[in-house]
Amino acid sequence: MLERLFGLKAQGTDIRTEVLAGVTTFMTMAYIVVVNPAILGEAGMPVAAVAAATCLAAGFGSILMGLIANYPLALAPGMGLNAYFTYTVVKGMGVPWETALGCVFLSGVAFLVLTLVGVRQMIVAAIPKPLFSAVAAGVGLFIAFIGLKEAGIIVASPATTVALGDLTTPTAAVAILGLVLIAVLQAWRVKGAILIGILLAAAAGWALGLAKIAPGTSSLADLTATAFKMDVAGAFHLKGGMAVAMLEIIFVFLFVDLFDNVGTLVAVTKKAGLQAPDGSIPRLNRILLADSAATMVGAAAGTSTVVSYIESASGVTAGGRTGLTAVVVGLLFLATLFFAPLVQAIPAAATAPALILVGALMVGSLVDVDWADPTVAIPAFLTLITIPLTFSIANGLAFGITSYAVLRLLTGKIGRGDWLLLVLAALFVVRFVYLAKG
């Protein structure tokens, strides 16, 4: 049944490999069950309810992605968008969290409409194929940067922005141990190397007292505090200048989710070897439909926008090639619904090495960039460098697409078929101006 459903043999994989990949992806992104409620809790939302909603939305989205799109892509409420929800929309604009959830739901409806009429697919197709490799590598640097930060190997510095952390701390030491273990196991081509490394590093972390397990459990009953509390009607009736603000809120949710997802799709499918020979992504409409549905279900349950997670790359590196990987992730999130606080038993120091190593492997895609052609090399470099340094896949795509369009235009290489590329570049310029004024 699983063979017929996911086509395991055709992708050169098997059930064991897919399950291991799913567990690996889950362990690298399970932090969201703790972090998302903490962030949305500052917006006045019930923390226990948000934890349950997070598990439900991630479980539903990942399983749907696996079943209808057959890709090893896991979904969960997005970092960055949850901060925008709390600090800009609710606390900054004074919008009630129920109304903010209504805006998230409306953005999901807009995602769905744009997908059904083919606009989102057109946008993905308009992204220059030479930038695909740069996006994949940029995402690799991004998640490696996150891993190094979580490990305490790099820290903030007022003088140099970032600096080397104290490598003698327990967190850094455990992370370095995990990195060495995973790297050696990978070199020996041991199946499940990343998962084994995470577990061994976690054991070391437990021995050093790094784990902080919160008492209590979560359950479906907790959802009653946020489920269907979204105020869609309120989003249409914001008083004063808030009507414009509502459109701005929905646009931001749309814009960031669209281009973050595009970057994630490009990076993960390229790493998995799942792109077509012409660089296109098969079954793209199904991927985008799953994403749209997950956002709407997430808003109804009581959480911010649901997105595809870049941590999916860790499962791909572990061998995941089909939707079975995503289904395993989804089932684990649903199981976590009943003991969400226990995910804190896996310290960040244990999962950070997986992100660092996966990032290192993803940078290998840069060999496909034509570095001898300035019209390709410069946009590729800007994409590569701005993704980690601005902490945003969307920003990286913005720099890459805009510079690519400008160079093509000024060198006379632009064609009639590039109209959408020029439109996207113009929208990105407007976005940069808007952000500067904001």
VOMI-963453 format. One record per residue (C-alpha): residue number from 1; x, y, z. Coordinates in nm, 3 decimals, padded with zeros to 5 digits. Example, Ala and Ser with C-alpha at 12.3 -4.5 7.8 and 13.67 -1.06 7.14 Angstrom:
BEGIN
pt num: 1&px: 01.230&py: -00.450&pz: 00.780
pt num: 2&px: 01.367&py: -00.106&pz: 00.714
// end
This chain:
BEGIN
pt num: 1&px: 00.000&py: 00.000&pz: 00.000
pt num: 2&px: 00.279&py: 00.241&pz: 00.092
pt num: 3&px: 00.462&py: 00.154&pz: -00.228
pt num: 4&px: 00.155&py: 00.235&pz: -00.438
pt num: 5&px: 00.085&py: 00.553&pz: -00.244
pt num: 6&px: 00.435&py: 00.702&pz: -00.236
pt num: 7&px: 00.630&py: 00.524&pz: -00.513
pt num: 8&px: 00.920&py: 00.436&pz: -00.284
pt num: 9&px: 01.113&py: 00.218&pz: -00.530
pt num: 10&px: 01.089&py: 00.476&pz: -00.806
pt num: 11&px: 01.264&py: 00.725&pz: -00.576
pt num: 12&px: 01.527&py: 00.472&pz: -00.465
pt num: 13&px: 01.411&py: 00.462&pz: -00.104
pt num: 14&px: 01.234&py: 00.232&pz: 00.140
pt num: 15&px: 01.007&py: 00.249&pz: 00.444
pt num: 16&px: 01.292&py: 00.235&pz: 00.697
pt num: 17&px: 01.479&py: 00.520&pz: 00.530
pt num: 18&px: 01.166&py: 00.734&pz: 00.506
pt num: 19&px: 01.075&py: 00.677&pz: 00.871
pt num: 20&px: 01.428&py: 00.766&pz: 00.983
pt num: 21&px: 01.416&py: 01.077&pz: 00.767
pt num: 22&px: 01.082&py: 01.177&pz: 00.916
pt num: 23&px: 01.206&py: 01.134&pz: 01.271
pt num: 24&px: 01.519&py: 01.334&pz: 01.185
pt num: 25&px: 01.318&py: 01.622&pz: 01.039
pt num: 26&px: 01.082&py: 01.619&pz: 01.337
pt num: 27&px: 01.363&py: 01.636&pz: 01.589
pt num: 28&px: 01.525&py: 01.933&pz: 01.415
pt num: 29&px: 01.200&py: 02.132&pz: 01.408
pt num: 30&px: 01.024&py: 02.013&pz: 01.727
pt num: 31&px: 01.144&py: 02.331&pz: 01.899
pt num: 32&px: 00.849&py: 02.510&pz: 01.739
pt num: 33&px: 00.614&py: 02.336&pz: 01.985
pt num: 34&px: 00.783&py: 02.529&pz: 02.266
pt num: 35&px: 00.888&py: 02.850&pz: 02.090
pt num: 36&px: 00.565&py: 02.929&pz: 01.903
pt num: 37&px: 00.344&py: 02.929&pz: 02.216
pt num: 38&px: 00.602&py: 03.144&pz: 02.396
pt num: 39&px: 00.591&py: 03.407&pz: 02.119
pt num: 40&px: 00.214&py: 03.405&pz: 02.062
pt num: 41&px: 00.161&py: 03.396&pz: 02.437
pt num: 42&px: 00.302&py: 03.749&pz: 02.449
pt num: 43&px: 00.010&py: 03.851&pz: 02.229
pt num: 44&px: -00.222&py: 03.744&pz: 02.510
pt num: 45&px: -00.307&py: 03.405&pz: 02.365
pt num: 46&px: -00.341&py: 03.104&pz: 02.601
pt num: 47&px: -00.006&py: 02.924&pz: 02.588
pt num: 48&px: -00.143&py: 02.571&pz: 02.635
pt num: 49&px: -00.397&py: 02.626&pz: 02.359
pt num: 50&px: -00.132&py: 02.759&pz: 02.120
pt num: 51&px: 00.090&py: 02.457&pz: 02.193
pt num: 52&px: -00.198&py: 02.227&pz: 02.101
pt num: 53&px: -00.280&py: 02.434&pz: 01.792
pt num: 54&px: 00.085&py: 02.426&pz: 01.686
pt num: 55&px: 00.094&py: 02.045&pz: 01.705
pt num: 56&px: -00.239&py: 02.012&pz: 01.524
pt num: 57&px: -00.148&py: 02.255&pz: 01.244
pt num: 58&px: 00.196&py: 02.102&pz: 01.192
pt num: 59&px: 00.052&py: 01.750&pz: 01.198
pt num: 60&px: -00.228&py: 01.830&pz: 00.956
pt num: 61&px: -00.009&py: 02.031&pz: 00.718
pt num: 62&px: 00.274&py: 01.776&pz: 00.703
pt num: 63&px: 00.042&py: 01.478&pz: 00.652
pt num: 64&px: -00.154&py: 01.663&pz: 00.383
pt num: 65&px: 00.170&py: 01.757&pz: 00.207
pt num: 66&px: 00.284&py: 01.396&pz: 00.211
pt num: 67&px: -00.044&py: 01.250&pz: 00.092
pt num: 68&px: -00.144&py: 01.488&pz: -00.187
pt num: 69&px: 00.194&py: 01.619&pz: -00.306
pt num: 70&px: 00.423&py: 01.325&pz: -00.216
pt num: 71&px: 00.715&py: 01.543&pz: -00.110
pt num: 72&px: 00.935&py: 01.515&pz: 00.203
pt num: 73&px: 00.833&py: 01.866&pz: 00.309
pt num: 74&px: 00.724&py: 01.928&pz: 00.667
pt num: 75&px: 00.505&py: 02.222&pz: 00.766
pt num: 76&px: 00.454&py: 02.413&pz: 01.091
pt num: 77&px: 00.381&py: 02.770&pz: 01.207
pt num: 78&px: 00.656&py: 02.988&pz: 01.067
pt num: 79&px: 00.920&py: 03.163&pz: 01.272
pt num: 80&px: 00.931&py: 03.531&pz: 01.184
pt num: 81&px: 00.567&py: 03.543&pz: 01.090
pt num: 82&px: 00.472&py: 03.451&pz: 01.447
pt num: 83&px: 00.690&py: 03.738&pz: 01.570
pt num: 84&px: 00.525&py: 03.973&pz: 01.318
pt num: 85&px: 00.187&py: 03.851&pz: 01.441
pt num: 86&px: 00.269&py: 03.926&pz: 01.805
pt num: 87&px: 00.497&py: 04.228&pz: 01.807
pt num: 88&px: 00.378&py: 04.422&pz: 01.501
pt num: 89&px: 00.013&py: 04.332&pz: 01.452
pt num: 90&px: -00.113&py: 04.269&pz: 01.807
pt num: 91&px: 00.119&py: 04.473&pz: 02.029
pt num: 92&px: 00.227&py: 04.738&pz: 01.776
pt num: 93&px: -00.103&py: 04.804&pz: 01.595
pt num: 94&px: -00.327&py: 04.713&pz: 01.886
pt num: 95&px: -00.521&py: 04.454&pz: 01.686
pt num: 96&px: -00.691&py: 04.188&pz: 01.904
pt num: 97&px: -00.535&py: 03.846&pz: 01.857
pt num: 98&px: -00.869&py: 03.707&pz: 01.744
pt num: 99&px: -00.879&py: 03.962&pz: 01.461
pt num: 100&px: -00.515&py: 03.894&pz: 01.377
pt num: 101&px: -00.603&py: 03.525&pz: 01.340
pt num: 102&px: -00.881&py: 03.635&pz: 01.105
pt num: 103&px: -00.618&py: 03.810&pz: 00.892
pt num: 104&px: -00.409&py: 03.492&pz: 00.889
pt num: 105&px: -00.714&py: 03.295&pz: 00.773
pt num: 106&px: -00.786&py: 03.548&pz: 00.499
pt num: 107&px: -00.425&py: 03.528&pz: 00.382
pt num: 108&px: -00.471&py: 03.150&pz: 00.359
pt num: 109&px: -00.782&py: 03.202&pz: 00.146
pt num: 110&px: -00.583&py: 03.441&pz: -00.073
pt num: 111&px: -00.306&py: 03.177&pz: -00.101
pt num: 112&px: -00.567&py: 02.925&pz: -00.214
pt num: 113&px: -00.722&py: 03.157&pz: -00.473
pt num: 114&px: -00.383&py: 03.255&pz: -00.615
pt num: 115&px: -00.293&py: 02.887&pz: -00.639
pt num: 116&px: -00.618&py: 02.786&pz: -00.809
pt num: 117&px: -00.585&py: 03.059&pz: -01.074
pt num: 118&px: -00.218&py: 02.970&pz: -01.129
pt num: 119&px: -00.056&py: 03.294&pz: -01.009
pt num: 120&px: 00.167&py: 03.131&pz: -00.747
pt num: 121&px: 00.281&py: 02.870&pz: -01.001
pt num: 122&px: 00.362&py: 03.148&pz: -01.249
pt num: 123&px: 00.571&py: 03.328&pz: -00.987
pt num: 124&px: 00.772&py: 03.012&pz: -00.915
pt num: 125&px: 00.822&py: 02.957&pz: -01.289
pt num: 126&px: 00.940&py: 03.317&pz: -01.330
pt num: 127&px: 01.229&py: 03.274&pz: -01.088
pt num: 128&px: 01.547&py: 03.244&pz: -01.296
pt num: 129&px: 01.672&py: 02.886&pz: -01.290
pt num: 130&px: 02.034&py: 02.997&pz: -01.230
pt num: 131&px: 01.917&py: 03.133&pz: -00.895
pt num: 132&px: 01.781&py: 02.796&pz: -00.783
pt num: 133&px: 02.127&py: 02.674&pz: -00.687
pt num: 134&px: 02.204&py: 03.000&pz: -00.508
pt num: 135&px: 01.879&py: 02.977&pz: -00.312
pt num: 136&px: 01.958&py: 02.619&pz: -00.208
pt num: 137&px: 02.307&py: 02.719&pz: -00.093
pt num: 138&px: 02.179&py: 03.035&pz: 00.076
pt num: 139&px: 01.924&py: 02.831&pz: 00.269
pt num: 140&px: 02.210&py: 02.598&pz: 00.364
pt num: 141&px: 02.410&py: 02.890&pz: 00.506
pt num: 142&px: 02.094&py: 03.012&pz: 00.679
pt num: 143&px: 02.022&py: 02.691&pz: 00.866
pt num: 144&px: 02.392&py: 02.644&pz: 00.942
pt num: 145&px: 02.394&py: 02.996&pz: 01.089
pt num: 146&px: 02.090&py: 02.908&pz: 01.300
pt num: 147&px: 02.266&py: 02.591&pz: 01.415
pt num: 148&px: 02.586&py: 02.775&pz: 01.509
pt num: 149&px: 02.382&py: 03.035&pz: 01.699
pt num: 150&px: 02.178&py: 02.772&pz: 01.884
pt num: 151&px: 02.500&py: 02.591&pz: 01.974
pt num: 152&px: 02.656&py: 02.905&pz: 02.119
pt num: 153&px: 02.948&py: 02.864&pz: 01.879
pt num: 154&px: 02.877&py: 03.211&pz: 01.742
pt num: 155&px: 02.730&py: 03.490&pz: 01.953
pt num: 156&px: 02.618&py: 03.849&pz: 01.905
pt num: 157&px: 02.883&py: 04.119&pz: 01.929
pt num: 158&px: 02.826&py: 04.496&pz: 01.937
pt num: 159&px: 03.168&py: 04.552&pz: 01.779
pt num: 160&px: 03.167&py: 04.294&pz: 01.499
pt num: 161&px: 02.798&py: 04.193&pz: 01.483
pt num: 162&px: 02.892&py: 03.828&pz: 01.542
pt num: 163&px: 03.185&py: 03.668&pz: 01.721
pt num: 164&px: 03.312&py: 03.332&pz: 01.841
pt num: 165&px: 03.136&py: 03.213&pz: 02.154
pt num: 166&px: 03.281&py: 03.036&pz: 02.455
pt num: 167&px: 03.348&py: 02.684&pz: 02.329
pt num: 168&px: 03.400&py: 02.554&pz: 02.683
pt num: 169&px: 03.035&py: 02.598&pz: 02.779
pt num: 170&px: 02.832&py: 02.274&pz: 02.804
pt num: 171&px: 02.605&py: 02.379&pz: 02.516
pt num: 172&px: 02.890&py: 02.448&pz: 02.275
pt num: 173&px: 03.081&py: 02.137&pz: 02.383
pt num: 174&px: 02.780&py: 01.911&pz: 02.330
pt num: 175&px: 02.713&py: 02.071&pz: 01.991
pt num: 176&px: 03.072&py: 02.018&pz: 01.878
pt num: 177&px: 03.058&py: 01.658&pz: 01.998
pt num: 178&px: 02.736&py: 01.606&pz: 01.801
pt num: 179&px: 02.886&py: 01.765&pz: 01.491
pt num: 180&px: 03.190&py: 01.537&pz: 01.503
pt num: 181&px: 02.972&py: 01.229&pz: 01.561
pt num: 182&px: 02.737&py: 01.307&pz: 01.272
pt num: 183&px: 03.023&py: 01.397&pz: 01.037
pt num: 184&px: 03.208&py: 01.074&pz: 01.111
pt num: 185&px: 02.894&py: 00.863&pz: 01.076
pt num: 186&px: 02.815&py: 01.038&pz: 00.749
pt num: 187&px: 03.169&py: 00.971&pz: 00.626
pt num: 188&px: 03.118&py: 00.603&pz: 00.713
pt num: 189&px: 02.786&py: 00.623&pz: 00.525
pt num: 190&px: 02.591&py: 00.496&pz: 00.825
pt num: 191&px: 02.216&py: 00.511&pz: 00.762
pt num: 192&px: 02.041&py: 00.735&pz: 01.011
pt num: 193&px: 02.368&py: 00.915&pz: 01.088
pt num: 194&px: 02.197&py: 01.245&pz: 01.169
pt num: 195&px: 01.937&py: 01.087&pz: 01.397
pt num: 196&px: 02.200&py: 00.878&pz: 01.577
pt num: 197&px: 02.415&py: 01.187&pz: 01.624
pt num: 198&px: 02.123&py: 01.385&pz: 01.765
pt num: 199&px: 02.036&py: 01.111&pz: 02.015
pt num: 200&px: 02.398&py: 01.066&pz: 02.130
pt num: 201&px: 02.442&py: 01.442&pz: 02.167
pt num: 202&px: 02.111&py: 01.458&pz: 02.355
pt num: 203&px: 02.238&py: 01.189&pz: 02.594
pt num: 204&px: 02.547&py: 01.400&pz: 02.659
pt num: 205&px: 02.324&py: 01.703&pz: 02.711
pt num: 206&px: 02.110&py: 01.518&pz: 02.963
pt num: 207&px: 02.422&py: 01.411&pz: 03.152
pt num: 208&px: 02.526&py: 01.777&pz: 03.173
pt num: 209&px: 02.181&py: 01.894&pz: 03.281
pt num: 210&px: 02.102&py: 02.091&pz: 02.963
pt num: 211&px: 01.749&py: 01.955&pz: 02.928
pt num: 212&px: 01.466&py: 02.146&pz: 03.089
pt num: 213&px: 01.151&py: 01.939&pz: 03.099
pt num: 214&px: 00.835&py: 02.129&pz: 03.189
pt num: 215&px: 00.572&py: 01.939&pz: 03.385
pt num: 216&px: 00.224&py: 01.881&pz: 03.249
pt num: 217&px: 00.074&py: 01.770&pz: 02.920
pt num: 218&px: -00.121&py: 01.915&pz: 02.633
pt num: 219&px: -00.443&py: 01.779&pz: 02.493
pt num: 220&px: -00.713&py: 01.851&pz: 02.239
pt num: 221&px: -00.919&py: 02.001&pz: 02.520
pt num: 222&px: -00.669&py: 02.288&pz: 02.541
pt num: 223&px: -00.774&py: 02.393&pz: 02.190
pt num: 224&px: -01.107&py: 02.523&pz: 02.312
pt num: 225&px: -00.940&py: 02.846&pz: 02.422
pt num: 226&px: -00.832&py: 02.936&pz: 02.066
pt num: 227&px: -01.016&py: 02.706&pz: 01.823
pt num: 228&px: -01.248&py: 02.900&pz: 01.593
pt num: 229&px: -01.183&py: 03.216&pz: 01.792
pt num: 230&px: -01.054&py: 03.391&pz: 01.478
pt num: 231&px: -01.255&py: 03.703&pz: 01.398
pt num: 232&px: -01.274&py: 03.717&pz: 01.018
pt num: 233&px: -01.560&py: 03.968&pz: 01.022
pt num: 234&px: -01.357&py: 04.190&pz: 01.253
pt num: 235&px: -01.072&py: 04.192&pz: 01.002
pt num: 236&px: -01.307&py: 04.353&pz: 00.751
pt num: 237&px: -01.432&py: 04.615&pz: 00.996
pt num: 238&px: -01.118&py: 04.760&pz: 01.151
pt num: 239&px: -01.197&py: 05.121&pz: 01.237
pt num: 240&px: -01.026&py: 05.437&pz: 01.122
pt num: 241&px: -00.708&py: 05.382&pz: 00.924
pt num: 242&px: -00.706&py: 05.017&pz: 01.028
pt num: 243&px: -00.882&py: 04.911&pz: 00.708
pt num: 244&px: -00.561&py: 04.991&pz: 00.525
pt num: 245&px: -00.367&py: 04.825&pz: 00.805
pt num: 246&px: -00.570&py: 04.508&pz: 00.755
pt num: 247&px: -00.470&py: 04.494&pz: 00.389
pt num: 248&px: -00.110&py: 04.559&pz: 00.493
pt num: 249&px: -00.122&py: 04.273&pz: 00.747
pt num: 250&px: -00.267&py: 04.027&pz: 00.497
pt num: 251&px: -00.017&py: 04.137&pz: 00.231
pt num: 252&px: 00.278&py: 04.080&pz: 00.464
pt num: 253&px: 00.150&py: 03.734&pz: 00.557
pt num: 254&px: 00.103&py: 03.662&pz: 00.185
pt num: 255&px: 00.433&py: 03.805&pz: 00.067
pt num: 256&px: 00.664&py: 03.654&pz: 00.327
pt num: 257&px: 00.495&py: 03.313&pz: 00.321
pt num: 258&px: 00.496&py: 03.299&pz: -00.060
pt num: 259&px: 00.863&py: 03.374&pz: -00.108
pt num: 260&px: 00.986&py: 03.191&pz: 00.201
pt num: 261&px: 00.798&py: 02.885&pz: 00.077
pt num: 262&px: 00.933&py: 02.925&pz: -00.275
pt num: 263&px: 01.287&py: 02.939&pz: -00.140
pt num: 264&px: 01.228&py: 02.634&pz: 00.077
pt num: 265&px: 01.072&py: 02.437&pz: -00.208
pt num: 266&px: 01.357&py: 02.520&pz: -00.442
pt num: 267&px: 01.623&py: 02.434&pz: -00.185
pt num: 268&px: 01.473&py: 02.109&pz: -00.057
pt num: 269&px: 01.362&py: 01.969&pz: -00.393
pt num: 270&px: 01.700&py: 02.047&pz: -00.545
pt num: 271&px: 01.880&py: 01.880&pz: -00.255
pt num: 272&px: 01.655&py: 01.575&pz: -00.291
pt num: 273&px: 01.701&py: 01.558&pz: -00.668
pt num: 274&px: 01.325&py: 01.590&pz: -00.717
pt num: 275&px: 01.328&py: 01.874&pz: -00.971
pt num: 276&px: 01.253&py: 01.800&pz: -01.336
pt num: 277&px: 01.540&py: 01.819&pz: -01.591
pt num: 278&px: 01.428&py: 02.171&pz: -01.689
pt num: 279&px: 01.448&py: 02.285&pz: -01.327
pt num: 280&px: 01.072&py: 02.289&pz: -01.268
pt num: 281&px: 00.908&py: 02.134&pz: -00.962
pt num: 282&px: 00.659&py: 01.856&pz: -01.044
pt num: 283&px: 00.319&py: 01.866&pz: -00.871
pt num: 284&px: 00.385&py: 02.224&pz: -00.764
pt num: 285&px: 00.014&py: 02.306&pz: -00.750
pt num: 286&px: -00.040&py: 02.026&pz: -00.496
pt num: 287&px: 00.241&py: 02.157&pz: -00.278
pt num: 288&px: 00.090&py: 02.504&pz: -00.277
pt num: 289&px: -00.262&py: 02.373&pz: -00.210
pt num: 290&px: -00.135&py: 02.183&pz: 00.094
pt num: 291&px: 00.037&py: 02.498&pz: 00.217
pt num: 292&px: -00.278&py: 02.707&pz: 00.174
pt num: 293&px: -00.501&py: 02.454&pz: 00.350
pt num: 294&px: -00.254&py: 02.423&pz: 00.639
pt num: 295&px: -00.256&py: 02.799&pz: 00.696
pt num: 296&px: -00.636&py: 02.811&pz: 00.707
pt num: 297&px: -00.657&py: 02.512&pz: 00.944
pt num: 298&px: -00.383&py: 02.663&pz: 01.160
pt num: 299&px: -00.569&py: 02.994&pz: 01.188
pt num: 300&px: -00.890&py: 02.810&pz: 01.277
pt num: 301&px: -00.704&py: 02.612&pz: 01.544
pt num: 302&px: -00.534&py: 02.919&pz: 01.687
pt num: 303&px: -00.187&py: 02.979&pz: 01.545
pt num: 304&px: -00.008&py: 03.204&pz: 01.298
pt num: 305&px: 00.078&py: 03.127&pz: 00.935
pt num: 306&px: 00.189&py: 02.771&pz: 00.858
pt num: 307&px: 00.486&py: 02.737&pz: 00.620
pt num: 308&px: 00.719&py: 02.476&pz: 00.472
pt num: 309&px: 01.019&py: 02.430&pz: 00.700
pt num: 310&px: 01.378&py: 02.456&pz: 00.586
pt num: 311&px: 01.460&py: 02.189&pz: 00.845
pt num: 312&px: 01.301&py: 01.946&pz: 00.596
pt num: 313&px: 01.646&py: 01.944&pz: 00.437
pt num: 314&px: 01.775&py: 01.743&pz: 00.733
pt num: 315&px: 01.532&py: 01.464&pz: 00.651
pt num: 316&px: 01.629&py: 01.480&pz: 00.284
pt num: 317&px: 01.994&py: 01.447&pz: 00.382
pt num: 318&px: 01.895&py: 01.142&pz: 00.588
pt num: 319&px: 01.749&py: 00.986&pz: 00.272
pt num: 320&px: 01.388&py: 01.108&pz: 00.266
pt num: 321&px: 01.256&py: 01.131&pz: -00.090
pt num: 322&px: 00.877&py: 01.088&pz: -00.071
pt num: 323&px: 00.571&py: 01.210&pz: 00.112
pt num: 324&px: 00.607&py: 00.925&pz: 00.362
pt num: 325&px: 00.876&py: 01.133&pz: 00.533
pt num: 326&px: 00.630&py: 01.422&pz: 00.573
pt num: 327&px: 00.355&py: 01.188&pz: 00.697
pt num: 328&px: 00.589&py: 01.052&pz: 00.966
pt num: 329&px: 00.667&py: 01.410&pz: 01.075
pt num: 330&px: 00.296&py: 01.488&pz: 01.088
pt num: 331&px: 00.214&py: 01.181&pz: 01.295
pt num: 332&px: 00.490&py: 01.269&pz: 01.540
pt num: 333&px: 00.349&py: 01.621&pz: 01.579
pt num: 334&px: 00.003&py: 01.480&pz: 01.645
pt num: 335&px: 00.151&py: 01.244&pz: 01.903
pt num: 336&px: 00.335&py: 01.538&pz: 02.060
pt num: 337&px: -00.002&py: 01.702&pz: 02.110
pt num: 338&px: -00.042&py: 01.487&pz: 02.421
pt num: 339&px: 00.300&py: 01.554&pz: 02.573
pt num: 340&px: 00.419&py: 01.879&pz: 02.413
pt num: 341&px: 00.631&py: 01.994&pz: 02.710
pt num: 342&px: 00.846&py: 01.682&pz: 02.677
pt num: 343&px: 00.997&py: 01.804&pz: 02.348
pt num: 344&px: 01.217&py: 02.023&pz: 02.567
pt num: 345&px: 01.396&py: 01.703&pz: 02.665
pt num: 346&px: 01.593&py: 01.736&pz: 02.339
pt num: 347&px: 01.829&py: 02.029&pz: 02.402
pt num: 348&px: 01.911&py: 02.273&pz: 02.123
pt num: 349&px: 02.274&py: 02.170&pz: 02.155
pt num: 350&px: 02.176&py: 01.824&pz: 02.024
pt num: 351&px: 01.982&py: 01.940&pz: 01.716
pt num: 352&px: 02.213&py: 02.229&pz: 01.624
pt num: 353&px: 02.485&py: 01.999&pz: 01.478
pt num: 354&px: 02.232&py: 01.850&pz: 01.235
pt num: 355&px: 02.148&py: 02.196&pz: 01.103
pt num: 356&px: 02.516&py: 02.287&pz: 01.066
pt num: 357&px: 02.600&py: 01.969&pz: 00.877
pt num: 358&px: 02.296&py: 01.986&pz: 00.650
pt num: 359&px: 02.384&py: 02.346&pz: 00.573
pt num: 360&px: 02.736&py: 02.243&pz: 00.476
pt num: 361&px: 02.604&py: 01.978&pz: 00.238
pt num: 362&px: 02.355&py: 02.214&pz: 00.074
pt num: 363&px: 02.626&py: 02.464&pz: -00.021
pt num: 364&px: 02.749&py: 02.204&pz: -00.272
pt num: 365&px: 02.479&py: 02.320&pz: -00.515
pt num: 366&px: 02.693&py: 02.626&pz: -00.595
pt num: 367&px: 02.888&py: 02.417&pz: -00.846
pt num: 368&px: 02.590&py: 02.460&pz: -01.081
pt num: 369&px: 02.625&py: 02.840&pz: -01.090
pt num: 370&px: 02.803&py: 02.988&pz: -01.394
pt num: 371&px: 03.044&py: 03.209&pz: -01.202
pt num: 372&px: 03.208&py: 03.328&pz: -01.525
pt num: 373&px: 02.889&py: 03.513&pz: -01.629
pt num: 374&px: 02.845&py: 03.834&pz: -01.424
pt num: 375&px: 02.472&py: 03.852&pz: -01.505
pt num: 376&px: 02.434&py: 03.520&pz: -01.326
pt num: 377&px: 02.718&py: 03.529&pz: -01.072
pt num: 378&px: 02.629&py: 03.863&pz: -00.912
pt num: 379&px: 02.258&py: 03.786&pz: -00.852
pt num: 380&px: 02.357&py: 03.439&pz: -00.730
pt num: 381&px: 02.603&py: 03.584&pz: -00.481
pt num: 382&px: 02.356&py: 03.845&pz: -00.356
pt num: 383&px: 02.098&py: 03.571&pz: -00.305
pt num: 384&px: 02.351&py: 03.351&pz: -00.129
pt num: 385&px: 02.477&py: 03.615&pz: 00.112
pt num: 386&px: 02.156&py: 03.802&pz: 00.197
pt num: 387&px: 01.953&py: 03.496&pz: 00.301
pt num: 388&px: 02.163&py: 03.425&pz: 00.612
pt num: 389&px: 02.268&py: 03.785&pz: 00.684
pt num: 390&px: 01.912&py: 03.923&pz: 00.679
pt num: 391&px: 01.769&py: 03.606&pz: 00.838
pt num: 392&px: 01.514&py: 03.585&pz: 00.557
pt num: 393&px: 01.475&py: 03.361&pz: 00.254
pt num: 394&px: 01.231&py: 03.618&pz: 00.110
pt num: 395&px: 01.495&py: 03.894&pz: 00.129
pt num: 396&px: 01.749&py: 03.674&pz: -00.047
pt num: 397&px: 01.508&py: 03.605&pz: -00.330
pt num: 398&px: 01.426&py: 03.975&pz: -00.347
pt num: 399&px: 01.792&py: 04.075&pz: -00.393
pt num: 400&px: 01.857&py: 03.793&pz: -00.638
pt num: 401&px: 01.553&py: 03.845&pz: -00.859
pt num: 402&px: 01.584&py: 04.225&pz: -00.862
pt num: 403&px: 01.954&py: 04.228&pz: -00.948
pt num: 404&px: 01.903&py: 03.956&pz: -01.211
pt num: 405&px: 01.624&py: 04.155&pz: -01.377
pt num: 406&px: 01.822&py: 04.481&pz: -01.369
pt num: 407&px: 02.132&py: 04.321&pz: -01.519
pt num: 408&px: 01.931&py: 04.144&pz: -01.789
pt num: 409&px: 01.754&py: 04.471&pz: -01.872
pt num: 410&px: 02.067&py: 04.687&pz: -01.887
pt num: 411&px: 02.262&py: 04.430&pz: -02.092
pt num: 412&px: 01.983&py: 04.387&pz: -02.347
pt num: 413&px: 01.915&py: 04.025&pz: -02.258
pt num: 414&px: 01.556&py: 04.078&pz: -02.144
pt num: 415&px: 01.279&py: 03.924&pz: -02.354
pt num: 416&px: 00.902&py: 03.946&pz: -02.383
pt num: 417&px: 00.869&py: 03.629&pz: -02.181
pt num: 418&px: 01.041&py: 03.800&pz: -01.887
pt num: 419&px: 00.751&py: 04.036&pz: -01.811
pt num: 420&px: 00.664&py: 03.867&pz: -01.482
pt num: 421&px: 01.030&py: 03.878&pz: -01.379
pt num: 422&px: 01.023&py: 04.255&pz: -01.425
pt num: 423&px: 00.694&py: 04.284&pz: -01.235
pt num: 424&px: 00.839&py: 04.086&pz: -00.944
pt num: 425&px: 01.151&py: 04.302&pz: -00.943
pt num: 426&px: 00.937&py: 04.618&pz: -00.936
pt num: 427&px: 00.731&py: 04.478&pz: -00.646
pt num: 428&px: 01.048&py: 04.398&pz: -00.457
pt num: 429&px: 01.175&py: 04.754&pz: -00.507
pt num: 430&px: 00.845&py: 04.888&pz: -00.371
pt num: 431&px: 00.881&py: 04.649&pz: -00.077
pt num: 432&px: 01.233&py: 04.773&pz: -00.002
pt num: 433&px: 01.110&py: 05.134&pz: -00.006
pt num: 434&px: 00.816&py: 05.044&pz: 00.218
pt num: 435&px: 01.043&py: 04.867&pz: 00.469
pt num: 436&px: 01.281&py: 05.165&pz: 00.470
pt num: 437&px: 00.998&py: 05.406&pz: 00.551
pt num: 438&px: 00.854&py: 05.167&pz: 00.810
// end
